[in-house]
Amino acid sequence: MNVTDIRFPWRDERRRMRPGEVRSDSLDTKIDQAVRLVMTQDPSPQAYPAVLDAVRKAASARSEPETALPWVVALSASIATLLLAAVALQTFGPAVEQVQVGIGSRFLIQLSDTRFAHWINETESLFGYAGFLFLHTFGLAIVVGISIAVDLRLLGFAPRVPISSVRTLFPPMWVGFWMSAVSGAILFMADATRKAENPLFEIKLALVALGVMVMALIYRQIAAMDRHQTDTSSVRGRLLAIASLLIWLGAIAAGRLVAYV
Amino acid sequence: LPTDVLEGPSKPRVTDDELVERSLGGDSLAFDELVRRHAAAVYRAALAALRSPPDAEDVMQETFVLAFQKLRLFRHEASFKTWLLTIAWRRALRKRAGPTFRVKRLMAHDADLPATISSHEPSAEQALIAGELYRDVRRLIRTLPARLRDPLLLAASGRFSHEELSDILGIPTGTVKWRVSEARRLLRLKLARLGHS
């Protein structure tokens, strides 16, 4: 294509001349041609394969979280099973209690006797027990809040919200989860022996592990819906959503009751 | 280049919207085709904002990666090209406002718009313009305020209609026309002062 063949969008515009201004059509043409030459550049031939490579890498990176899902599910299920088995044995088997006294209690006593655990318990600073309790509650609020929003979407609420948008809520949910998990571990250190004796605490942990497992399954369900471009969830999706709602309800109730039992 | 081929007399049979649908269905070649169709337009939009070919290529790559990741959010309210160019323009402006880019420009103030002329242009045109006037125009473009320079360069790239420019820049079509005209007037005045007539 010849440069002179291209009509500039402003070529035919009539413009009012300003006082003292001289219009030169030949100069205008030259300006047009010069500006046009400045801008009629194309990307280098190497740029195309680089773009395609970057897009392919992005595509493979997008599928990576899904490959980790089976591990998350297996780990969460194992933790939940172990904790529930411990609660059952603690409640019904006196022999296990003796083993706990021998091995578990010594570790828990050492844990709550560390300088850090003492500082958490005794400091009046806002960054001590109160601060970690705040982080724990805030993290849990993020996890449960987002989970409930996702569950409601799967149950058919907010149908105009595209399912692909729901997927973007998972990264902040994981941030909330880790915030809650780390601060929870620190709070446990501060009162390890008493909390470990409380079966409600183990039930709470088991329910949280189950909640994570169900959320991982829900993520896989949403990813499948996204792939098939459907915004309506299947029966499995709805069942998972109901299970998630009940599990988080149980986890919150158990968490609150730990303080009073 | 592929975009030039596709803009020729034989129009592509598969529309952008169809390619987007195919890409969403898992056809990776469909997105490759979208890249080939729009790479030059995206590059020129980024070049208009950044006036640096390597940075424009970076933005082009970032734009296509982002578009691929957000393809499901494309609602067909505008054309795919406009959607893509809006992403490219925002990314280019963000880069232009960043401290790294500003420092880089200060350090290499002469490494502005490409000094070489595209090999697609006929040699007669090159001979006509590649002299003093071309160098002065390149230099004077830098002195224009961004709000006038951006529409001028985008319009001169020959890839966008007034409506597309209006969507990309987020201003009314009439304002786009006025700004292009005003930029050209300022260039003419400055060139006249340098002795070009």
Interface residues (C-beta under 8 A of the other chain):
Chain A: M1 N2 V3 T4 I6 F8 P9 W10 E13 R15 E21 V22 S24 L27 D28 K30 I31 D32 Q33 A34 V35 R36 L37 V38 M39 T40 Q41 D42 P43 S44 P45 A47 Y48 A50 V51 L52 A54 V55 R56 A58 A59 R62 P162 S164 S165 D226 R227 Q229
Chain B: L1 P2 T3 D4 L24 G25 G26 S28 F31 D32 V35 R36 A39 A40 Y43 R44 L47 A48 P53 A56 E57 M60 Q61 F64 V65 F68 Q69 R72 L73 L113 P114 I117 S118 H120 E121 P122 E125 Q126 L128 I129 A130 L133 Y134 V137 R138 I141 L152 L153 A155 A156 S157 G158 S161 H162 K177 V180 S181 R184 R185 L187 R188 L189 L191 A192 H196 S197
